[in-house]
Amino acid sequence: MRHMIGQLRSVVIDCPDPRALAAFYAELLGLPLAERDSEDDEWVVLGGPRGYQPRVAFQKAPDLRPPNWPDPDRPQQFHLDVTVDDIEAAERAALALGARRLPGEGEGFRVYADPAGHPFCLCWD
């Protein structure tokens, strides 16, 4: 058994508008607002209080150069896999929130971009 050094606290996503992207993911993932930098919304967190998993945080990066998947000159950097029961209904809902479909899909997943351009997949079994 391996010794654990620590536990994952949050996945942090850089974006130009943390409040707007947090609202997108709050709807997509059904996660509540956990904390927000009330001064200028440079930091917004979805999930529960510290220690609650999962937590997704959004950090202001005004000069973000978003990925352009699958272009290797602007790679995806990371992506989230989101499990859904009904891919057709989930796709309609994600697109209505501001996602856009990207090229690429496989047996059990489709690829999208969030409103800031980060790729994510809707996956089903």
LOKE-861492 format. One record per atom (N, C-alpha, C, O): residue number from 1; atom name; x, y, z. Coordinates in steps of 0.1 Angstrom, whole numbers, plus 5000, padded with zeros to 4 digits. Layout:
N
<fitor NUM,CA,<X,Y,Z>>,
...
***
This chain:
125
<fitor 1,N,<5008,4988,5000>>,
<fitor 1,CA,<5000,5000,5000>>,
<fitor 1,C,<5009,5012,5000>>,
<fitor 1,O,<5019,5013,5008>>,
<fitor 2,N,<5006,5022,4992>>,
<fitor 2,CA,<5013,5034,4991>>,
<fitor 2,C,<5009,5044,5002>>,
<fitor 2,O,<4998,5045,5006>>,
<fitor 3,N,<5019,5051,5006>>,
<fitor 3,CA,<5016,5062,5016>>,
<fitor 3,C,<5010,5074,5009>>,
<fitor 3,O,<5015,5078,4999>>,
<fitor 4,N,<5000,5079,5015>>,
<fitor 4,CA,<4993,5091,5009>>,
<fitor 4,C,<5000,5104,5015>>,
<fitor 4,O,<5001,5105,5027>>,
<fitor 5,N,<5004,5112,5006>>,
<fitor 5,CA,<5010,5125,5010>>,
<fitor 5,C,<4999,5135,5013>>,
<fitor 5,O,<5000,5143,5022>>,
<fitor 6,N,<4989,5135,5005>>,
<fitor 6,CA,<4978,5145,5007>>,
<fitor 6,C,<4965,5140,4999>>,
<fitor 6,O,<4965,5130,4992>>,
<fitor 7,N,<4955,5149,5000>>,
<fitor 7,CA,<4942,5146,4992>>,
<fitor 7,C,<4940,5158,4983>>,
<fitor 7,O,<4943,5169,4986>>,
<fitor 8,N,<4934,5154,4972>>,
<fitor 8,CA,<4930,5165,4962>>,
<fitor 8,C,<4919,5174,4969>>,
<fitor 8,O,<4909,5169,4974>>,
<fitor 9,N,<4922,5187,4969>>,
<fitor 9,CA,<4913,5196,4975>>,
<fitor 9,C,<4903,5202,4964>>,
<fitor 9,O,<4891,5202,4966>>,
<fitor 10,N,<4909,5206,4953>>,
<fitor 10,CA,<4901,5212,4942>>,
<fitor 10,C,<4908,5211,4929>>,
<fitor 10,O,<4920,5209,4928>>,
<fitor 11,N,<4900,5211,4918>>,
<fitor 11,CA,<4905,5212,4905>>,
<fitor 11,C,<4903,5227,4902>>,
<fitor 11,O,<4892,5232,4903>>,
<fitor 12,N,<4913,5234,4897>>,
<fitor 12,CA,<4912,5249,4895>>,
<fitor 12,C,<4913,5251,4880>>,
<fitor 12,O,<4922,5247,4873>>,
<fitor 13,N,<4904,5259,4875>>,
<fitor 13,CA,<4903,5262,4861>>,
<fitor 13,C,<4906,5277,4859>>,
<fitor 13,O,<4898,5285,4864>>,
<fitor 14,N,<4916,5281,4851>>,
<fitor 14,CA,<4918,5295,4847>>,
<fitor 14,C,<4908,5299,4837>>,
<fitor 14,O,<4904,5291,4828>>,
<fitor 15,N,<4903,5311,4838>>,
<fitor 15,CA,<4893,5317,4829>>,
<fitor 15,C,<4892,5332,4830>>,
<fitor 15,O,<4896,5337,4840>>,
<fitor 16,N,<4887,5339,4820>>,
<fitor 16,CA,<4886,5353,4821>>,
<fitor 16,C,<4875,5358,4830>>,
<fitor 16,O,<4876,5369,4836>>,
<fitor 17,N,<4864,5350,4832>>,
<fitor 17,CA,<4853,5354,4840>>,
<fitor 17,C,<4849,5343,4849>>,
<fitor 17,O,<4840,5335,4846>>,
<fitor 18,N,<4855,5342,4861>>,
<fitor 18,CA,<4852,5331,4870>>,
<fitor 18,C,<4837,5329,4874>>,
<fitor 18,O,<4832,5318,4875>>,
<fitor 19,N,<4830,5340,4876>>,
<fitor 19,CA,<4816,5339,4880>>,
<fitor 19,C,<4808,5333,4869>>,
<fitor 19,O,<4800,5324,4872>>,
<fitor 20,N,<4810,5337,4857>>,
<fitor 20,CA,<4803,5332,4845>>,
<fitor 20,C,<4806,5317,4843>>,
<fitor 20,O,<4797,5309,4841>>,
<fitor 21,N,<4819,5313,4843>>,
<fitor 21,CA,<4822,5299,4841>>,
<fitor 21,C,<4817,5290,4853>>,
<fitor 21,O,<4813,5279,4851>>,
<fitor 22,N,<4818,5296,4865>>,
<fitor 22,CA,<4813,5288,4876>>,
<fitor 22,C,<4798,5286,4875>>,
<fitor 22,O,<4793,5275,4878>>,
<fitor 23,N,<4791,5295,4870>>,
<fitor 23,CA,<4776,5294,4868>>,
<fitor 23,C,<4773,5283,4857>>,
<fitor 23,O,<4764,5275,4859>>,
<fitor 24,N,<4782,5282,4847>>,
<fitor 24,CA,<4780,5272,4837>>,
<fitor 24,C,<4782,5258,4843>>,
<fitor 24,O,<4774,5249,4841>>,
<fitor 25,N,<4793,5256,4851>>,
<fitor 25,CA,<4796,5243,4857>>,
<fitor 25,C,<4786,5240,4868>>,
<fitor 25,O,<4784,5228,4871>>,
<fitor 26,N,<4781,5250,4875>>,
<fitor 26,CA,<4771,5247,4886>>,
<fitor 26,C,<4759,5240,4880>>,
<fitor 26,O,<4754,5231,4886>>,
<fitor 27,N,<4755,5245,4868>>,
<fitor 27,CA,<4743,5239,4861>>,
<fitor 27,C,<4747,5225,4855>>,
<fitor 27,O,<4739,5216,4856>>,
<fitor 28,N,<4759,5225,4849>>,
<fitor 28,CA,<4763,5212,4843>>,
<fitor 28,C,<4765,5201,4853>>,
<fitor 28,O,<4761,5190,4850>>,
<fitor 29,N,<4771,5204,4864>>,
<fitor 29,CA,<4775,5194,4874>>,
<fitor 29,C,<4765,5193,4886>>,
<fitor 29,O,<4766,5184,4894>>,
<fitor 30,N,<4756,5203,4888>>,
<fitor 30,CA,<4747,5203,4899>>,
<fitor 30,C,<4755,5206,4912>>,
<fitor 30,O,<4751,5201,4923>>,
<fitor 31,N,<4765,5213,4912>>,
<fitor 31,CA,<4773,5217,4924>>,
<fitor 31,C,<4769,5231,4929>>,
<fitor 31,O,<4768,5240,4921>>,
<fitor 32,N,<4768,5232,4942>>,
<fitor 32,CA,<4764,5245,4947>>,
<fitor 32,C,<4777,5255,4949>>,
<fitor 32,O,<4788,5250,4949>>,
<fitor 33,N,<4774,5267,4949>>,
<fitor 33,CA,<4785,5277,4952>>,
<fitor 33,C,<4790,5275,4966>>,
<fitor 33,O,<4782,5275,4976>>,
<fitor 34,N,<4803,5274,4968>>,
<fitor 34,CA,<4809,5271,4981>>,
<fitor 34,C,<4815,5284,4986>>,
<fitor 34,O,<4813,5287,4998>>,
<fitor 35,N,<4822,5291,4978>>,
<fitor 35,CA,<4829,5304,4982>>,
<fitor 35,C,<4831,5312,4970>>,
<fitor 35,O,<4833,5307,4959>>,
<fitor 36,N,<4832,5325,4973>>,
<fitor 36,CA,<4835,5335,4962>>,
<fitor 36,C,<4843,5346,4968>>,
<fitor 36,O,<4840,5351,4979>>,
<fitor 37,N,<4852,5351,4961>>,
<fitor 37,CA,<4860,5363,4964>>,
<fitor 37,C,<4850,5375,4962>>,
<fitor 37,O,<4848,5378,4950>>,
<fitor 38,N,<4844,5380,4972>>,
<fitor 38,CA,<4833,5390,4970>>,
<fitor 38,C,<4838,5403,4964>>,
<fitor 38,O,<4829,5410,4959>>,
<fitor 39,N,<4850,5406,4965>>,
<fitor 39,CA,<4855,5419,4959>>,
<fitor 39,C,<4854,5420,4944>>,
<fitor 39,O,<4847,5429,4939>>,
<fitor 40,N,<4860,5411,4937>>,
<fitor 40,CA,<4860,5412,4923>>,
<fitor 40,C,<4859,5398,4916>>,
<fitor 40,O,<4862,5397,4904>>,
<fitor 41,N,<4854,5388,4923>>,
<fitor 41,CA,<4852,5375,4918>>,
<fitor 41,C,<4864,5370,4910>>,
<fitor 41,O,<4863,5364,4900>>,
<fitor 42,N,<4876,5371,4916>>,
<fitor 42,CA,<4888,5365,4910>>,
<fitor 42,C,<4889,5351,4913>>,
<fitor 42,O,<4897,5344,4908>>,
<fitor 43,N,<4881,5346,4923>>,
<fitor 43,CA,<4882,5332,4927>>,
<fitor 43,C,<4867,5328,4931>>,
<fitor 43,O,<4861,5334,4940>>,
<fitor 44,N,<4862,5317,4925>>,
<fitor 44,CA,<4849,5312,4928>>,
<fitor 44,C,<4851,5297,4929>>,
<fitor 44,O,<4857,5291,4921>>,
<fitor 45,N,<4844,5291,4939>>,
<fitor 45,CA,<4845,5277,4942>>,
<fitor 45,C,<4831,5270,4942>>,
<fitor 45,O,<4822,5276,4948>>,
<fitor 46,N,<4830,5259,4935>>,
<fitor 46,CA,<4818,5251,4936>>,
<fitor 46,C,<4820,5239,4944>>,
<fitor 46,O,<4832,5234,4944>>,
<fitor 47,N,<4810,5234,4950>>,
<fitor 47,CA,<4811,5222,4958>>,
<fitor 47,C,<4806,5225,4972>>,
<fitor 47,O,<4798,5233,4974>>,
<fitor 48,N,<4811,5217,4982>>,
<fitor 48,CA,<4807,5219,4996>>,
<fitor 48,C,<4819,5226,5003>>,
<fitor 48,O,<4828,5231,4997>>,
<fitor 49,N,<4818,5227,5016>>,
<fitor 49,CA,<4828,5233,5024>>,
<fitor 49,C,<4841,5225,5023>>,
<fitor 49,O,<4841,5214,5017>>,
<fitor 50,N,<4852,5231,5027>>,
<fitor 50,CA,<4865,5224,5026>>,
<fitor 50,C,<4864,5210,5031>>,
<fitor 50,O,<4858,5207,5041>>,
<fitor 51,N,<4870,5200,5024>>,
<fitor 51,CA,<4870,5186,5028>>,
<fitor 51,C,<4859,5179,5020>>,
<fitor 51,O,<4859,5167,5019>>,
<fitor 52,N,<4849,5186,5014>>,
<fitor 52,CA,<4839,5180,5006>>,
<fitor 52,C,<4844,5178,4992>>,
<fitor 52,O,<4851,5186,4987>>,
<fitor 53,N,<4841,5166,4987>>,
<fitor 53,CA,<4846,5163,4973>>,
<fitor 53,C,<4834,5161,4964>>,
<fitor 53,O,<4824,5155,4969>>,
<fitor 54,N,<4834,5164,4952>>,
<fitor 54,CA,<4844,5172,4945>>,
<fitor 54,C,<4843,5187,4947>>,
<fitor 54,O,<4832,5192,4950>>,
<fitor 55,N,<4853,5194,4945>>,
<fitor 55,CA,<4853,5209,4944>>,
<fitor 55,C,<4860,5213,4931>>,
<fitor 55,O,<4870,5208,4927>>,
<fitor 56,N,<4854,5223,4925>>,
<fitor 56,CA,<4859,5229,4913>>,
<fitor 56,C,<4860,5244,4915>>,
<fitor 56,O,<4850,5250,4918>>,
<fitor 57,N,<4872,5249,4913>>,
<fitor 57,CA,<4874,5263,4915>>,
<fitor 57,C,<4877,5270,4902>>,
<fitor 57,O,<4883,5264,4893>>,
<fitor 58,N,<4874,5283,4901>>,
<fitor 58,CA,<4876,5291,4889>>,
<fitor 58,C,<4884,5303,4893>>,
<fitor 58,O,<4881,5311,4902>>,
<fitor 59,N,<4896,5305,4886>>,
<fitor 59,CA,<4905,5316,4890>>,
<fitor 59,C,<4906,5325,4878>>,
<fitor 59,O,<4908,5321,4866>>,
<fitor 60,N,<4906,5338,4881>>,
<fitor 60,CA,<4906,5348,4870>>,
<fitor 60,C,<4920,5348,4863>>,
<fitor 60,O,<4930,5349,4869>>,
<fitor 61,N,<4920,5347,4850>>,
<fitor 61,CA,<4931,5348,4841>>,
<fitor 61,C,<4927,5356,4829>>,
<fitor 61,O,<4923,5350,4819>>,
<fitor 62,N,<4928,5369,4830>>,
<fitor 62,CA,<4923,5378,4819>>,
<fitor 62,C,<4930,5376,4806>>,
<fitor 62,O,<4924,5379,4796>>,
<fitor 63,N,<4942,5371,4806>>,
<fitor 63,CA,<4950,5369,4793>>,
<fitor 63,C,<4950,5355,4789>>,
<fitor 63,O,<4958,5351,4781>>,
<fitor 64,N,<4940,5347,4794>>,
<fitor 64,CA,<4940,5333,4790>>,
<fitor 64,C,<4940,5331,4775>>,
<fitor 64,O,<4932,5337,4768>>,
<fitor 65,N,<4948,5322,4771>>,
<fitor 65,CA,<4948,5318,4757>>,
<fitor 65,C,<4941,5304,4757>>,
<fitor 65,O,<4948,5294,4759>>,
<fitor 66,N,<4928,5303,4754>>,
<fitor 66,CA,<4921,5290,4756>>,
<fitor 66,C,<4926,5280,4746>>,
<fitor 66,O,<4932,5283,4736>>,
<fitor 67,N,<4925,5267,4750>>,
<fitor 67,CA,<4929,5256,4741>>,
<fitor 67,C,<4920,5256,4729>>,
<fitor 67,O,<4909,5262,4729>>,
<fitor 68,N,<4925,5250,4719>>,
<fitor 68,CA,<4918,5248,4706>>,
<fitor 68,C,<4919,5234,4702>>,
<fitor 68,O,<4925,5230,4692>>,
<fitor 69,N,<4913,5225,4710>>,
<fitor 69,CA,<4914,5211,4708>>,
<fitor 69,C,<4908,5207,4695>>,
<fitor 69,O,<4897,5212,4691>>,
<fitor 70,N,<4914,5199,4687>>,
<fitor 70,CA,<4926,5191,4689>>,
<fitor 70,C,<4939,5197,4684>>,
<fitor 70,O,<4948,5189,4681>>,
<fitor 71,N,<4940,5210,4682>>,
<fitor 71,CA,<4951,5216,4677>>,
<fitor 71,C,<4963,5215,4686>>,
<fitor 71,O,<4962,5220,4698>>,
<fitor 72,N,<4974,5208,4682>>,
<fitor 72,CA,<4985,5206,4692>>,
<fitor 72,C,<4993,5219,4695>>,
<fitor 72,O,<5000,5219,4705>>,
<fitor 73,N,<4991,5230,4688>>,
<fitor 73,CA,<4997,5243,4691>>,
<fitor 73,C,<4990,5249,4703>>,
<fitor 73,O,<4996,5258,4710>>,
<fitor 74,N,<4978,5245,4706>>,
<fitor 74,CA,<4970,5251,4717>>,
<fitor 74,C,<4963,5239,4724>>,
<fitor 74,O,<4951,5237,4722>>,
<fitor 75,N,<4971,5230,4731>>,
<fitor 75,CA,<4965,5218,4736>>,
<fitor 75,C,<4955,5220,4747>>,
<fitor 75,O,<4954,5231,4753>>,
<fitor 76,N,<4948,5209,4750>>,
<fitor 76,CA,<4937,5210,4759>>,
<fitor 76,C,<4941,5213,4774>>,
<fitor 76,O,<4933,5218,4781>>,
<fitor 77,N,<4953,5210,4778>>,
<fitor 77,CA,<4958,5212,4791>>,
<fitor 77,C,<4952,5203,4802>>,
<fitor 77,O,<4959,5197,4810>>,
<fitor 78,N,<4939,5201,4802>>,
<fitor 78,CA,<4932,5192,4811>>,
<fitor 78,C,<4918,5191,4805>>,
<fitor 78,O,<4914,5199,4796>>,
<fitor 79,N,<4910,5182,4810>>,
<fitor 79,CA,<4896,5181,4807>>,
<fitor 79,C,<4889,5174,4818>>,
<fitor 79,O,<4895,5165,4825>>,
<fitor 80,N,<4876,5176,4819>>,
<fitor 80,CA,<4867,5169,4828>>,
<fitor 80,C,<4859,5159,4821>>,
<fitor 80,O,<4854,5162,4810>>,
<fitor 81,N,<4857,5148,4827>>,
<fitor 81,CA,<4848,5138,4822>>,
<fitor 81,C,<4835,5138,4830>>,
<fitor 81,O,<4837,5137,4843>>,
<fitor 82,N,<4824,5140,4824>>,
<fitor 82,CA,<4811,5142,4832>>,
<fitor 82,C,<4802,5130,4828>>,
<fitor 82,O,<4799,5129,4816>>,
<fitor 83,N,<4799,5122,4838>>,
<fitor 83,CA,<4790,5110,4835>>,
<fitor 83,C,<4775,5115,4834>>,
<fitor 83,O,<4771,5122,4843>>,
<fitor 84,N,<4768,5110,4824>>,
<fitor 84,CA,<4754,5113,4822>>,
<fitor 84,C,<4746,5100,4819>>,
<fitor 84,O,<4752,5090,4815>>,
<fitor 85,N,<4733,5101,4822>>,
<fitor 85,CA,<4724,5090,4819>>,
<fitor 85,C,<4719,5090,4805>>,
<fitor 85,O,<4718,5079,4799>>,
<fitor 86,N,<4716,5102,4800>>,
<fitor 86,CA,<4709,5103,4787>>,
<fitor 86,C,<4718,5113,4779>>,
<fitor 86,O,<4717,5125,4781>>,
<fitor 87,N,<4726,5108,4770>>,
<fitor 87,CA,<4735,5117,4763>>,
<fitor 87,C,<4728,5128,4754>>,
<fitor 87,O,<4732,5139,4754>>,
<fitor 88,N,<4717,5124,4748>>,
<fitor 88,CA,<4710,5134,4740>>,
<fitor 88,C,<4704,5145,4748>>,
<fitor 88,O,<4706,5157,4745>>,
<fitor 89,N,<4698,5142,4759>>,
<fitor 89,CA,<4693,5152,4768>>,
<fitor 89,C,<4704,5161,4774>>,
<fitor 89,O,<4703,5173,4776>>,
<fitor 90,N,<4715,5154,4778>>,
<fitor 90,CA,<4726,5161,4784>>,
<fitor 90,C,<4733,5170,4774>>,
<fitor 90,O,<4737,5182,4778>>,
<fitor 91,N,<4734,5166,4762>>,
<fitor 91,CA,<4740,5175,4751>>,
<fitor 91,C,<4731,5187,4749>>,
<fitor 91,O,<4736,5198,4749>>,
<fitor 92,N,<4718,5185,4748>>,
<fitor 92,CA,<4709,5197,4746>>,
<fitor 92,C,<4711,5207,4758>>,
<fitor 92,O,<4711,5219,4756>>,
<fitor 93,N,<4711,5201,4770>>,
<fitor 93,CA,<4712,5210,4782>>,
<fitor 93,C,<4726,5217,4782>>,
<fitor 93,O,<4726,5229,4785>>,
<fitor 94,N,<4737,5210,4779>>,
<fitor 94,CA,<4750,5216,4779>>,
<fitor 94,C,<4751,5227,4768>>,
<fitor 94,O,<4757,5238,4771>>,
<fitor 95,N,<4746,5224,4756>>,
<fitor 95,CA,<4746,5234,4746>>,
<fitor 95,C,<4738,5247,4749>>,
<fitor 95,O,<4741,5258,4746>>,
<fitor 96,N,<4726,5245,4756>>,
<fitor 96,CA,<4718,5256,4760>>,
<fitor 96,C,<4725,5264,4770>>,
<fitor 96,O,<4722,5276,4771>>,
<fitor 97,N,<4734,5258,4778>>,
<fitor 97,CA,<4742,5266,4788>>,
<fitor 97,C,<4753,5274,4782>>,
<fitor 97,O,<4759,5283,4789>>,
<fitor 98,N,<4756,5271,4769>>,
<fitor 98,CA,<4767,5278,4763>>,
<fitor 98,C,<4779,5270,4759>>,
<fitor 98,O,<4789,5275,4753>>,
<fitor 99,N,<4778,5257,4761>>,
<fitor 99,CA,<4789,5248,4756>>,
<fitor 99,C,<4788,5247,4740>>,
<fitor 99,O,<4778,5251,4734>>,
<fitor 100,N,<4798,5242,4734>>,
<fitor 100,CA,<4798,5240,4720>>,
<fitor 100,C,<4804,5226,4717>>,
<fitor 100,O,<4814,5222,4724>>,
<fitor 101,N,<4799,5219,4707>>,
<fitor 101,CA,<4804,5206,4704>>,
<fitor 101,C,<4817,5208,4697>>,
<fitor 101,O,<4819,5216,4688>>,
<fitor 102,N,<4827,5199,4700>>,
<fitor 102,CA,<4840,5198,4694>>,
<fitor 102,C,<4841,5186,4686>>,
<fitor 102,O,<4834,5176,4688>>,
<fitor 103,N,<4851,5185,4676>>,
<fitor 103,CA,<4853,5172,4669>>,
<fitor 103,C,<4858,5162,4679>>,
<fitor 103,O,<4865,5165,4688>>,
<fitor 104,N,<4853,5150,4676>>,
<fitor 104,CA,<4858,5139,4684>>,
<fitor 104,C,<4847,5133,4693>>,
<fitor 104,O,<4840,5140,4700>>,
<fitor 105,N,<4846,5120,4692>>,
<fitor 105,CA,<4837,5112,4700>>,
<fitor 105,C,<4842,5098,4699>>,
<fitor 105,O,<4849,5094,4690>>,
<fitor 106,N,<4837,5090,4708>>,
<fitor 106,CA,<4840,5076,4708>>,
<fitor 106,C,<4829,5068,4713>>,
<fitor 106,O,<4818,5073,4715>>,
<fitor 107,N,<4831,5055,4716>>,
<fitor 107,CA,<4821,5047,4721>>,
<fitor 107,C,<4819,5050,4736>>,
<fitor 107,O,<4827,5045,4744>>,
<fitor 108,N,<4810,5059,4739>>,
<fitor 108,CA,<4807,5062,4753>>,
<fitor 108,C,<4811,5076,4757>>,
<fitor 108,O,<4810,5080,4768>>,
<fitor 109,N,<4815,5085,4747>>,
<fitor 109,CA,<4818,5099,4751>>,
<fitor 109,C,<4817,5108,4739>>,
<fitor 109,O,<4818,5104,4727>>,
<fitor 110,N,<4814,5121,4741>>,
<fitor 110,CA,<4814,5131,4731>>,
<fitor 110,C,<4822,5143,4737>>,
<fitor 110,O,<4822,5145,4749>>,
<fitor 111,N,<4828,5151,4729>>,
<fitor 111,CA,<4837,5162,4733>>,
<fitor 111,C,<4830,5175,4731>>,
<fitor 111,O,<4824,5178,4720>>,
<fitor 112,N,<4832,5184,4741>>,
<fitor 112,CA,<4826,5198,4740>>,
<fitor 112,C,<4836,5208,4746>>,
<fitor 112,O,<4846,5204,4751>>,
<fitor 113,N,<4833,5221,4744>>,
<fitor 113,CA,<4841,5231,4750>>,
<fitor 113,C,<4831,5239,4759>>,
<fitor 113,O,<4820,5242,4755>>,
<fitor 114,N,<4836,5243,4771>>,
<fitor 114,CA,<4828,5252,4779>>,
<fitor 114,C,<4829,5266,4774>>,
<fitor 114,O,<4836,5268,4764>>,
<fitor 115,N,<4821,5276,4779>>,
<fitor 115,CA,<4821,5289,4774>>,
<fitor 115,C,<4835,5296,4773>>,
<fitor 115,O,<4836,5306,4765>>,
<fitor 116,N,<4845,5292,4781>>,
<fitor 116,CA,<4858,5298,4781>>,
<fitor 116,C,<4867,5290,4771>>,
<fitor 116,O,<4879,5294,4770>>,
<fitor 117,N,<4862,5279,4765>>,
<fitor 117,CA,<4870,5272,4756>>,
<fitor 117,C,<4877,5259,4761>>,
<fitor 117,O,<4883,5252,4753>>,
<fitor 118,N,<4875,5256,4774>>,
<fitor 118,CA,<4881,5244,4779>>,
<fitor 118,C,<4873,5231,4775>>,
<fitor 118,O,<4861,5231,4776>>,
<fitor 119,N,<4880,5221,4770>>,
<fitor 119,CA,<4873,5209,4766>>,
<fitor 119,C,<4868,5201,4778>>,
<fitor 119,O,<4874,5201,4789>>,
<fitor 120,N,<4857,5194,4776>>,
<fitor 120,CA,<4851,5185,4786>>,
<fitor 120,C,<4844,5174,4778>>,
<fitor 120,O,<4840,5176,4766>>,
<fitor 121,N,<4842,5163,4784>>,
<fitor 121,CA,<4835,5152,4777>>,
<fitor 121,C,<4822,5148,4785>>,
<fitor 121,O,<4822,5148,4797>>,
<fitor 122,N,<4812,5145,4778>>,
<fitor 122,CA,<4800,5139,4784>>,
<fitor 122,C,<4801,5124,4781>>,
<fitor 122,O,<4803,5120,4769>>,
<fitor 123,N,<4801,5116,4791>>,
<fitor 123,CA,<4804,5102,4790>>,
<fitor 123,C,<4791,5094,4795>>,
<fitor 123,O,<4784,5098,4804>>,
<fitor 124,N,<4789,5083,4789>>,
<fitor 124,CA,<4779,5074,4794>>,
<fitor 124,C,<4784,5059,4793>>,
<fitor 124,O,<4793,5057,4785>>,
<fitor 125,N,<4778,5050,4800>>,
<fitor 125,CA,<4782,5036,4800>>,
<fitor 125,C,<4774,5029,4790>>,
<fitor 125,O,<4776,5017,4788>>,
***
